[in-house]
Amino acid sequence: MNIRPASATDQPIIERIVHAAGINPMSLDWRRFIIAEEDGQTIGIGQIKLHGDGSRELASIAVIPERQGQGIGSEIIRALLANETGALYLTCRQELETYYARFGFRRIERDEMTPYFRRLMRLAGVFMMLARGKGPIVMKREQ
Ligand SMILES: CC(C)(COP(=O)(O)OP(=O)(O)OC[C@H]1O[C@@H](n2cnc3c(N)ncnc32)[C@H](O)[C@@H]1OP(=O)(O)O)[C@@H](O)C(=O)NCCC(=O)NCCS
């Protein structure tokens, strides 16, 4: 497996993997992504999103279903973290809290969130109330 920065030709596969995984389809600019590939096939992706309030988010981490559970997601996360200094945030489903804790993230509450994440969680709260589901959580890694 090889991990490399994405290029413009990766844009369609990034979008396909994100849509198939059912994760947030907003802000999928290839310039922020890295690609995990094997024998020319893209097997996983991930990015760091930059928000208007200056916060940075580990996002769009996805591995194709046939290759999940083989450490590829962890490799993508480590590669993205290697270039980061300063606080980093993420949002995820509650069931992934222990997974991201392995990489130094811990769950935070509203008072520790930047304006972007507060806004996002307010919207998610309304949506989840209507859908009667479990809301996402926000996690933070200090550096
Ligand atoms: C979550 C995801 C990126 C992890 O990548 P991966 O390469 O499969 O994971 P790794 O091999 O690095 O690590 C495996 C660990 O992931 C955790 N994990 C993966 N999916 C999980 C899930 N749905 N619920 C809880 N834990 C999960 C487990 O702790 C697992 O540990 P184990 O190997 O001891 O069982 C991958 O499963 C995926 O693409 N899922 C669909 C998209 C998604 O939900 N992305 C996260 C957006 S926040």
Ligand as a Chemical Component Dictionary entry (heavy atoms), coordinates in Angstrom:
data_LIG
# 
_chem_comp.id                   LIG 
_chem_comp.type                 NON-POLYMER 
_chem_comp.pdbx_formal_charge   0 
_chem_comp.three_letter_code    LIG 
# 
loop_
_chem_comp_atom.comp_id 
_chem_comp_atom.atom_id 
_chem_comp_atom.alt_atom_id 
_chem_comp_atom.type_symbol 
_chem_comp_atom.charge 
_chem_comp_atom.model_Cartn_x 
_chem_comp_atom.model_Cartn_y 
_chem_comp_atom.model_Cartn_z 
_chem_comp_atom.pdbx_ordinal 
LIG C1  C1  C 0 -14.041 3.845  10.145 1  
LIG C2  C2  C 0 -13.019 3.385  9.098  2  
LIG C3  C3  C 0 -12.420 4.595  8.400  3  
LIG C4  C4  C 0 -11.892 2.628  9.820  4  
LIG O1  O1  O 0 -10.929 2.239  8.886  5  
LIG P1  P1  P 0 -10.382 0.724  8.881  6  
LIG O2  O2  O 0 -9.245  0.644  7.934  7  
LIG O3  O3  O 0 -11.542 -0.175 8.644  8  
LIG O4  O4  O 0 -9.921  0.601  10.403 9  
LIG P2  P2  P 0 -8.557  0.032  11.005 10 
LIG O5  O5  O 0 -8.265  -1.275 10.362 11 
LIG O6  O6  O 0 -7.546  1.102  11.002 12 
LIG O7  O7  O 0 -9.024  -0.191 12.504 13 
LIG C5  C5  C 0 -10.006 -1.164 12.817 14 
LIG C6  C6  C 0 -10.763 -0.664 14.009 15 
LIG O8  O8  O 0 -11.694 0.327  13.602 16 
LIG C7  C7  C 0 -12.745 0.374  14.543 17 
LIG N1  N1  N 0 -13.988 0.436  13.781 18 
LIG C8  C8  C 0 -14.139 0.404  12.442 19 
LIG N2  N2  N 0 -15.417 0.547  12.093 20 
LIG C9  C9  C 0 -16.107 0.667  13.224 21 
LIG C10 C10 C 0 -17.475 0.832  13.538 22 
LIG N3  N3  N 0 -18.408 0.931  12.569 23 
LIG N4  N4  N 0 -17.807 0.903  14.833 24 
LIG C11 C11 C 0 -16.901 0.822  15.806 25 
LIG N5  N5  N 0 -15.579 0.659  15.581 26 
LIG C12 C12 C 0 -15.204 0.578  14.315 27 
LIG C13 C13 C 0 -12.645 -0.853 15.399 28 
LIG O9  O9  O 0 -12.149 -0.395 16.634 29 
LIG C14 C14 C 0 -11.593 -1.701 14.701 30 
LIG O10 O10 O 0 -10.850 -2.332 15.691 31 
LIG P3  P3  P 0 -10.500 -3.866 15.588 32 
LIG O11 O11 O 0 -9.661  -4.010 14.362 33 
LIG O12 O12 O 0 -9.797  -4.086 16.850 34 
LIG O13 O13 O 0 -11.835 -4.535 15.454 35 
LIG C15 C15 C 0 -13.656 2.428  8.047  36 
LIG O14 O14 O 0 -14.254 1.346  8.696  37 
LIG C16 C16 C 0 -14.666 3.097  7.113  38 
LIG O15 O15 O 0 -14.308 3.566  6.052  39 
LIG N6  N6  N 0 -15.947 3.152  7.511  40 
LIG C17 C17 C 0 -16.995 3.752  6.678  41 
LIG C18 C18 C 0 -16.817 5.268  6.608  42 
LIG C19 C19 C 0 -16.804 5.925  7.979  43 
LIG O16 O16 O 0 -17.668 5.665  8.802  44 
LIG N7  N7  N 0 -15.812 6.801  8.211  45 
LIG C20 C20 C 0 -15.653 7.499  9.472  46 
LIG C21 C21 C 0 -16.170 8.875  9.361  47 
LIG S1  S1  S 0 -15.991 9.727  10.931 48 
# 
loop_
_chem_comp_bond.comp_id 
_chem_comp_bond.atom_id_1 
_chem_comp_bond.atom_id_2 
_chem_comp_bond.value_order 
_chem_comp_bond.pdbx_ordinal 
LIG C1  C2  SING 1  
LIG C2  C3  SING 2  
LIG C2  C4  SING 3  
LIG C2  C15 SING 4  
LIG C4  O1  SING 5  
LIG O1  P1  SING 6  
LIG P1  O2  DOUB 7  
LIG P1  O3  SING 8  
LIG P1  O4  SING 9  
LIG O4  P2  SING 10 
LIG P2  O5  DOUB 11 
LIG P2  O6  SING 12 
LIG P2  O7  SING 13 
LIG O7  C5  SING 14 
LIG C5  C6  SING 15 
LIG C6  O8  SING 16 
LIG C6  C14 SING 17 
LIG O8  C7  SING 18 
LIG C7  N1  SING 19 
LIG C7  C13 SING 20 
LIG N1  C8  SING 21 
LIG N1  C12 SING 22 
LIG C8  N2  DOUB 23 
LIG N2  C9  SING 24 
LIG C9  C10 SING 25 
LIG C9  C12 DOUB 26 
LIG C10 N3  SING 27 
LIG C10 N4  DOUB 28 
LIG N4  C11 SING 29 
LIG C11 N5  DOUB 30 
LIG N5  C12 SING 31 
LIG C13 O9  SING 32 
LIG C13 C14 SING 33 
LIG C14 O10 SING 34 
LIG O10 P3  SING 35 
LIG P3  O11 DOUB 36 
LIG P3  O12 SING 37 
LIG P3  O13 SING 38 
LIG C15 O14 SING 39 
LIG C15 C16 SING 40 
LIG C16 O15 DOUB 41 
LIG C16 N6  SING 42 
LIG N6  C17 SING 43 
LIG C17 C18 SING 44 
LIG C18 C19 SING 45 
LIG C19 O16 DOUB 46 
LIG C19 N7  SING 47 
LIG N7  C20 SING 48 
LIG C20 C21 SING 49 
LIG C21 S1  SING 50 
# 
